[in-house]
């Protein structure tokens, strides 16, 4: 038995190569199917509906009160 080359390999060696290629291709397909894109809204915690802004608030760095009319 000379299994060093694919041209001179016996029938069992050819069968092993075909089975290994089939298993590898199935594994790559399974990884490709399960690695699907995730919706950005669910992935980053973004709200699905926009939020309405509340009343305007004014902040100041001084201790004096500011009244805006």
C-alpha positions as CSV (number, residue, x, y, z in Angstrom):
1,X,0.0,0.0,0.0
2,X,1.4,3.3,-1.1
3,X,-0.9,6.0,0.4
4,X,1.6,8.9,0.1
5,X,-0.1,10.3,-3.0
6,X,-3.8,10.5,-3.8
7,X,-3.1,9.0,-7.3
8,X,-1.6,5.8,-5.8
9,X,-3.8,5.5,-2.7
10,X,-6.1,2.6,-2.2
11,X,-9.9,2.7,-2.1
12,X,-10.2,3.0,1.8
13,X,-7.9,6.1,1.7
14,X,-10.1,7.7,-1.0
15,X,-13.2,7.0,1.1
16,X,-11.5,8.5,4.2
17,X,-10.7,11.7,2.3
18,X,-14.3,12.0,0.9
19,X,-15.9,11.4,4.3
20,X,-13.5,14.0,6.0
21,X,-14.4,16.6,3.3
22,X,-18.1,15.9,3.8
23,X,-17.9,16.3,7.6
24,X,-15.8,19.5,7.2
25,X,-18.3,21.0,4.7
26,X,-21.3,20.2,7.0
27,X,-19.4,21.8,9.9
28,X,-18.8,25.0,7.9
29,X,-22.4,25.1,6.8
30,X,-23.7,24.7,10.4
31,X,-21.4,27.5,11.6
32,X,-22.5,29.8,8.8
33,X,-26.2,29.2,9.5
34,X,-25.9,29.7,13.3
35,X,-23.7,32.9,12.9
36,X,-26.6,35.1,11.8
37,X,-26.8,38.9,12.1
38,X,-28.4,40.2,15.3
39,X,-30.8,43.1,15.3
40,X,-29.1,46.2,16.5
41,X,-32.1,47.3,18.7
42,X,-31.9,44.1,20.7
43,X,-28.1,43.9,20.8
44,X,-27.4,47.4,22.2
45,X,-30.5,47.9,24.3
46,X,-31.9,50.6,22.1
47,X,-35.6,51.2,22.7
48,X,-37.8,50.0,19.8
49,X,-40.0,53.1,19.9
50,X,-38.7,56.7,20.2
51,X,-39.2,58.4,23.5
52,X,-40.9,61.8,23.8
53,X,-38.8,64.6,25.3
54,X,-40.0,66.0,28.6
55,X,-40.1,69.6,29.9
56,X,-37.0,71.7,29.5
57,X,-34.9,72.0,32.6
58,X,-32.4,74.7,33.4
59,X,-29.3,74.1,35.5
60,X,-27.0,76.7,36.9
61,X,-23.6,76.6,38.6
62,X,-24.4,79.6,40.8
63,X,-26.5,79.7,44.0
64,X,-28.9,82.4,42.7
65,X,-32.3,81.3,41.5
66,X,-33.1,82.1,37.8
67,X,-36.8,82.4,36.8
68,X,-37.5,82.1,33.1
69,X,-40.9,83.2,31.8
